[in-house]
Amino acid sequence: MTMLRCAWPLLTSVIACLATSALAAIDAPDVERAAPDQIIVRWKSSDAVDVFLAARPDAPIGKARLAARADRDGLYKADWTDPARPYVILRDEGDGQVVRAAERLLTLDRGSNFRDVGGYPAAGGKHVRWGLIYRTAAMPMLDDADYRYIGGLRIREDIDLRSSEERVIAPDHLGERTGARYFAIDYPGSTIFGRLATPAGTQGGTVDLYREWLTSLAPQYREIFRELLKGEGAVAYHCSAGQDRTGLATALVLLALGVPRDVIFEDYHLSTADRRPENEIPPLKPGQYPGNVVADFYLKLQAAGAPLKARPLFDAHGQAYLQHSLDEIDARWGSVDVYLDQVLGVDQAKIARLRALYLE
């Protein structure tokens, strides 16, 4: 009993210390654009926090600009007039913890759903690095300012998940304008658009596509992982809306990095608010693309007179479409790891390399 009495104060002290450390940790950092030349940074911490700004995601804190010292209210508005994308470094003055953050949705004039998947919690208590993995919708309407902005992201590879017909009516010029390598594989648009009975689409057809893309788009998904495994720079990939084929691709990448499924679904559903459909397909004229099933699909939308609008990514039963892909993986392959290995060629050694490259 004497030993227990002596040990108890020490145990209590340790618990209190751990609790204090947990409270002191910087949590939920968030960056959003308040105006073209201003960003708002938010976070939670019981300690004072130093705020630094940088123009590169990997900038060492010693080369970043100190914007605020010992900030305690968890909110800082920072002026940012640099044309480059802003990155934020938060340093906890209590325990020295350093956390990086950035805008998730990129601020483009004529883009749609162009997002960074950095910052998410992942395997081993780490987080996905910012500025290395981008997902987006089609980009046929980007203006010169957009290309300059994206050029600063140093994207090395632009992977186009769209069909041949989609690429004809909404060409991707990112490679020629920024120097990124462009990759695409031809396949008929009828495999997707020809199966949707109405311009709004049938939910049953969409559910089937989410299952089939696991194999039919495997060559494109393999390319995403091949480029990420090289670790030679930022990678971007996209379809037309940046939500379905791109949403599944992102889920597979984040699953490989050990991101929790609830976080993956949160990212998936951001597309509903972040899309700007008017920037995804240029205006079309009847007869402009004869025999193009994708052009016919969008011409029907135009003829209906209804404005393009992003629809929530749920089936008739309120289940996320993405869940059907994950259910198909479980039913056919037993686990995500087996699917990644057998279909995409991403074994445990490659998963370990991905985590070494993209987690911090």
Number of C-alpha atoms within 10 A of each C-alpha: 6 6 7 9 9 10 11 11 11 11 12 11 11 12 12 12 12 12 11 13 14 13 14 21 20 22 15 13 20 18 20 17 20 13 10 11 12 15 20 16 22 17 18 18 20 18 22 18 27 19 24 21 25 22 18 18 21 13 15 10 17 8 10 17 14 16 16 15 14 14 16 15 14 17 14 17 16 20 15 18 11 10 13 16 20 21 21 29 24 24 23 21 16 15 12 13 13 16 19 24 24 25 22 21 21 22 19 16 13 17 24 27 29 25 23 20 21 23 23 20 19 21 17 12 10 17 21 23 22 25 26 24 22 23 23 27 28 28 26 20 20 20 13 12 13 17 16 14 17 20 18 14 21 17 23 20 23 25 24 23 27 25 21 17 20 23 20 13 18 20 15 19 17 20 17 10 13 18 15 20 14 17 15 16 13 11 15 16 19 15 13 15 21 14 16 17 12 12 15 13 13 14 17 12 14 20 18 14 20 21 20 14 17 23 14 13 16 17 15 22 26 17 17 25 22 15 18 22 18 11 15 13 15 19 24 23 27 26 23 24 25 26 27 22 22 23 25 24 25 25 21 22 22 22 19 23 26 21 22 14 12 9 14 21 15 10 18 22 17 16 26 16 12 20 22 19 19 15 21 23 20 15 12 14 11 11 11 11 15 9 10 18 19 22 25 21 18 18 17 14 16 16 9 10 8 8 10 13 13 15 11 14 19 16 17 10 7 9 11 17 24 24 17 18 21 18 14 17 19 14 10 10 16 12 14 16 17 18 20 26 15 12 15 20 15 21 16 14 8 17 21 13 17 20 21 13 18 21 22 18
